Each structure stands twice: as C-alpha cells, then as structure tokens.
Amino acid sequence: MKLNLRSVDLNLLPVFNAIMEAGQLSQAADALGMSQPAISAALQRLRHTFGDPLFVRTRYGMRPTPRAQELHESLGQQLAAIQNTLDPSNRFHPATSRRRFRILSNDYFEMVLLPSLLSDIRREAPDVQFEVGMAGDDAGTRLKRADADLAIDAFATENDQLIRQVLTEERLAVVARRGHPIIRGHCSKRQFLEAEHVVLPDRNRRLPLDQILNEPGWQRRTGAQVTQFAGMLATCSRSDLIATVPEGMAHQYATSLGLQVLDFPAPVPPIPIYMIWPEVLDRDPAHQWFRSRLLDTASRAQSASQ
C-alpha cells in the first residue's frame, strides 16, 4: 500500500537531516534551536515512522544505520530544494548573511584561492564562512545529496545532476630547492627521470601528467608519497626530491620556501580546474554570489601568476 503523506509529520525530516550532519543529538538540537529532550522525542517518532533505529549511539556519536544513509542520500537534496523554494523572498544579503559555504577540494583551493577570496569578500560579507573538506572519490555523491555546496577539481565527470564550469587553468611546473646539487635553473628530461620525486596518491585519473608518465621512457622514481600539495612543497624545500605541481601554486610559495620553479621538460597543455555544484543550488542567490566572487578571485590569481 502506498504511504499516505498525511500520516507523516514532515517537520521530522529537518530533525533527521540535522542529526545526520551533526552526528550528535546535542549539536543537532543547537542547530535547530530545540531542546535535547525535544530532539530525542523527535528521533523516537522518526524511528517509528521509518520502522528502523536510524541511529546507533556509540562513543563517537550517533552512527547512522544503512537505512538512514539511504534516506539521507535521497532526502538531503530534496530538503535543500524545498528550503530554497519556500524562502519567503529568496533573498541574499552579503552584508548580513551568516551562510556557511562547504567546499570539497584538495589543498590547492586552501593554498592558492582561499586567502585571496577571504580578503576579497570580507568587506562585502563579513560573516560568511567557509568550510573546506577533502574532495575524494565520493565528491559527486556528496554534492548530489547536498552535503557540500561546491567541489573544485581538475577532474569532472559528466552527471545530469551536477553542473561544472572552468574556474581557472593551471600549467605544470617542476619545483626543486634552491641549491639543489643537480637541478639549477633548468630541468631536463634526463634530470627529471634521474631525480627522486615526491608524489600524491594515484587516483586512477587520466589527466595530462598521467598521460605523459604512462608513455614509454617516462617512468619517474618515487622517493616519497604525501597526501597534499603542501607536503610536496615542504618536502622539496628541505631535501633533494623534486615534484610536479600547479605553476600558480609554485610561484606563490617559491620565495618563502626557497624553491626553484622550472618548466616541465615536455609540452603539457594547460589543465582546466573546474568548479562543480549540484543543479539544485544553481539558482540559489547566495550560491550564485559565491560562484561569481570565486571566479573573480581565480581570474586575478591567474593573471598574477603569468
């Protein structure tokens, strides 16, 4: 028998979403302006409605059941759309907004764009906040269920529920410490292949650098693997390892870290860096404002690095 929506208290759905996001009843209660007894009672009604415990209390917080995860994946995006639709005037005022924008990226965004972005918008939007998380292989799923506002990545798969736009373009550069015993002002292919490299984990992606390194005669020697670009730059600054990184980032930190920024020893086309967001947020005024400011910041950063 088809569920009768009149028998479901739709006010419970934001409670469910808040517990999923917070992972703690107390934090969910604070986010919704509810008392903890009230949110505990709402959780009991949710469990009755869905016929599932939904959350299991652990020492680390409320762990969602598989049924809760399934519900959140489908309900998260729909709740965001309803909230956007029912906003009385769908207004956004940067000067008074306390909107928190959640961005998925590697530390490229944090190192190259975030400092300038904050500086650019603080006079216009003093209370807007940013929360940056790692863009893993689940980034598309998290965007589709509205767990994040935007992803920034060099790799963007086609998806009907996601929109992508080129934010900027980056060229590849080789970095080595000043005073490197072999590499001095220029990096030949031979020097590139003989040196030890610090690299990022392989994410099985077909980007321009991967295409070159998979060709015969381009097998580099890996000396260390780190998780972030920052670790690559820091390692190169204090050792004889070298790394291949975005040119804009390399120039931005070369002076402070004592690095040489060298041309990659083979022609490499510019790499597009995409911003990717869920279709449900495309017309959201706050999101449109954020994307516009991010594009402006990226454009200035690209001009400064050229």
Secondary structure, 3 states (H helix, E strand, C coil): CCCCHHHCCCCHHHHHHHHHHHCCHHHHHHHHCCCHHHHHHHHHHHHHHHCCCCEEEECCEEEECHHHHHHHHHHHHHHHHHHHHHCCCCCCCCCCCCCEEEEECCHHHHHHHHHHHHHHHCCCCCCCEEEEECCCCCHHHHHHCCCCCEEEECCCCCCCCEEEEEEEEECEEEEEECCCCCCCCCCCHHHHHHCEEEECCCCCCCCHHHHHHCCCCCCCEEEEECCCHHHHHHHHHCCCCEEEEEHHHHHHHHHHHCEEEEECCCCCCCEEEEEEEEHHHCCCHHHHHHHHHHHHHHHHHHHHHC
